[in-house]
Amino acid sequence: MTTCSVPNPYKPTKSADPSQPDPEETMSRDQIEALQTERLNWTLHYAYENVPAYKELFDEHGVHPDEFKELEDLAKFPYTDKEFLRKSYPFKSFATPMSEIRRIHASSGTTGQPTVVAYTEDDLETWGTLVARCFRMSGVKPGDKVHNVYGYGLFTGGLGAHYGAERLGCAVIPMSGGQTDKQVQLIQDFQPEIILSTPTYLLTIADGFRKHGIDPRETSLKHAVLGAEPWTEEMRHEIERTFDITACDIYGLSEVMGPGVAGESVETKDGSHIWEDHFRPEIIDPFDDRVLDTGEPGELIFTSLTKQALPIIRYRTHDLTRLLPGSVRPGHRRMGRITGRSDDMIILRGVNLFPSQIEELALQVPTLSPHFTLEITRPKRMDQMTIHIERREEATLEEAQEGGKKLVHEIKTKIGSSASINVVEPGSLERSSGKLRRIYDHRDK
Ligand code: DLL
């Protein structure tokens, strides 16, 4: 293993009884902060001494890991982003020799070079443990059958969720995304209690059930653990009603680990607890980079505390949310729902808006479905947004068009943007088997 002048204060331990919380899960806030201080001290030295790109970045910024004495000192260190990792493509950001690496994943993003991430054996152990924590909090029990729809492959969703569920003691059905008819058949035949999916693809699976004349409320499913894309409270209600299940959030990103950075409790459904024994979150103002207080909305930043293969320092996620005090796990703070990504923000004639705001309003109109896309154009140098939205099966086209007018009115009064609406037939918009693309911005073309 790579050396570091500061001894690593962490060695993963397998919890004896996976149905019970890990000891770190129930630590007090003071205990967590003491752990974070110790682990940050190690991480900063470890990254500096083992990844040339970090040494270069810290030196350029005029800061040395020895200057870290207490949590507030983290603010002295520079931010990193996807570009920082891309410059080290493919393996130069790894802090360990390849002989220590056991897994490599990559996130493609929408454009350009993929970002490569890696895990040592200990990192994989930690990942499984944290995903298992999330699932347990979301109502999954050892012995449950888990239908895993997250994509297997380079995407961290499939394998990340898979090993977490195995760790918890579940029987995993590694279905992956797509093949909706087969999803329906296997859920019918194998009778899983749990489904893991992106929220939008779960709606497509619901349509698949209906197509086969099956009411989605009649399946064996009891709990869904959903993530990998932004979703709203309205979407939670829609999914819970559609399947007669509970739906909890799971959050994560490849660069920080993958799914399982934060997870939600089925009892409180009040946002995801970030596992702060492994990650130190911060919220910053995305425009002037100032660190904001707990409760203030801004961009989420993460520093890893225990990662070996790919330590990550003050990584800018571009995810917009806020930190809240812990509830069922008081030592760990929660994150509010992600309202959007700073790079997904649409600026329409000077007004900022996110697809999640449209989702929230659209789901309040009973004749409109949650399936929509946003098309942005600029005819005659004026921004124009068209919402293409499917009517609900049970509504006529006329009723849905009436609903569309109501939606346009709500968008105007609540968000301040003008939009036109195009109500289309059920099933006519493109579906995704993973993360859904909502925005089609043609303004630059
Ligand atoms: O999407 C990891 C993951 C897989 C999380 C399965 C949850 C479930 P990436 O492909 O690197 O990793 O994408 C990370 O997806 O920065 C967010 O913008 C978005 N995202 C992930 N989870 C949520 C969530 C995985 N629960 C990016 N709510 C992140 C909102 C989410 N956005």
Boltz pocket constraint, residues with backbone or C-beta under 6 A from the ligand:
constraints:
  - pocket:
      binder: B
      contacts: [[A, 107], [A, 150], [A, 155], [A, 156], [A, 157], [A, 158], [A, 226], [A, 227], [A, 228], [A, 229], [A, 230], [A, 231], [A, 249], [A, 250], [A, 251], [A, 252], [A, 253], [A, 254], [A, 255], [A, 258], [A, 259], [A, 260], [A, 317], [A, 319], [A, 338], [A, 341]]
      max_distance: 6.0
